Amino acid sequence: MQQFKLWKLPALARDKVIRQMVLAEVIYLSLVSKSFKRFLMAYKLHATLFLWSLRAGTRNFMNVLIEFNDDRHDDVEFIFGQYCEYNPKNTKPIKESGFSFNRRGNTSFVMNFDGSPARLLGMMEMSKFLLDILFVEKYAVERNTVLFNFVDFEHFILRTTQKFHSFRFSTRATYLTMDQLKYLLETIQTENLHLSIEIRNPHCGDPAEIPLRVSDSLVLYNCNWFSTDNLLESKAKKIDVRFVTSVLPDDVTRIMKSWMEGTKLKEMTNMCLHPVSRKVMEQLDMLNGVSRYNHPEASDKHRQMKRVKDGKIAVFDITLLRELRITVS
């Protein structure tokens, strides 16, 4: 009856009423009503963030999280993995799809008609469904599982969008080739990139040139494929790279000299490199433009360097944990 009264309203008035509803309820109605879905396809909801998450753990599930920019914090989540709440009495089919769902508050468990987890196929189908009714401001990806191969991932998410607010990819498994990783990094454009990937035989030939389109934060862990040349070409403001082997003293010197000359790392405000031997500081002390950092709260291990072009000062030290930390003031 309520839906019938809603459909008697003019389109603009109907849109106003819908936007005052609980957003989880609006999306729920689009799953069970063709007419409701068609209306939302014309008058799309505005989502602040659309997050794909593929995580490995005790529950081992994949989910899609939709964040909305309002004071109600009315986020909506869909779960597709092994952890499914299956109850035939509360399970309803999703219109025009081969899946059903069980809703609990703002969370819906998407499954096949037999109750088995919908997994990647369901995640793909539901994402298409949701993107038909949403205007998405930003996309994000979190992935730390190898249960799904790179081809599936590439064909689905990267064909949906190549621009992301954040992109997190974490796995020690060496199932990505260097060519696949290079293609991924050449393809995506993101504000924040967090990778924990170790590649087997990353540089069989010459080191690969990997252009990173990262504007804000670059975090690389377990890294054995990222060269000093690639680092110097980074446009990120915050850089944190944890290499598998120690950074060579000459490479550290080259990084510092390039920053002081103003030719590289122009946007960088913070950097952490690991592991770096503390003995490298003796070599850095010999560079023109490097001096002790005289500050009441600074130790005698802190140094400062000055950029020639604009006079900016960067403070750096090498910690007991072998981290080279640089902060641009």
Secondary structure by P-SEA (a helix, b strand, c coil): caaaaaaaccaaaaaaaaaaccaaaaaaaaaccaaaaaaaaabbbbbcbbbbbbbbccccccbbbbbbcccccbbbbbbcccccccccccccccccccccccccccbbbbbccccccccaaaaaaaaaaaaaaccccbbbbbbccccccaaaaaaccccccccccbbbbbbccccccaaaaaaaaacccccbbbbbccccccccccccccccccccbbbbcccccccaaaaaaccccbbbbbbcccccaaaaaaaaaaaaaccccccccbbbbccccccaaaaaaacccccccccccccccbbbbbbcccbbbbbcccccccccccccc
